[in-house]
Amino acid sequence: EYRKAIEKNPKAIDLHYRLGRAMLQQSHDPAVLDQARKEFEAELSLNPSDAVAEYQVAQILAAQQEKAQAAAHFERAAELRPDFPEALIAVAKLRLDAHRYSDAIALLERAVKLQPRNESAHYNLMMAYRNAGRTADAEREKTELEKLQKPPEGEFTDFLKRLGDKK
């Protein structure tokens, strides 16, 4: 359906992005990844300020082991949308790999503020603090991460447990 819509209106914003996402939901086969990347790049040619399409291109490039190219797209996605937690986390991981801990920490602290329940942000922030020698901060993040990973408690959870015990 997306291909038909693109055929009718090739300059429509968001159609190439949606086609790329649909392709990725079907498969992560290398040929499909290439096709999806082309769709995201087509979206970017129509809408160069689409941070999410930029991020999708970066994800595919990273999966294809094109790390330098992926890094540039992750950077661009974070530039376009400074409130995009996944892009911030991706760029922070690049900073961690480059031993630029203070840069990584700033990005991850922002990601945690945007999405306080994001386990990946907390985990990477914990690692950045640890690598920067900020042990107390790393321990605090570890505690926060453990809270997020702990199964929920309460009346409904107890009810579900009792249902499971009856099997």
Secondary structure, DSSP 8 states (H G I E B T S, - for coil): -HHHHHHH-TT-TTHHHHHHHHHHHH---HHHHHHHHHHHHHHHHH-TT-HHHHHHHHHHHHHTT-HHHHHHHHHHHHHH-TT-HHHHHHHHHHHHHTT-HHHHHHHHHHHHHH-TT-HHHHHHHHHHHHHTT-HHHHHHHHHHHHHHHS---SHHHHHHHHHHHT-
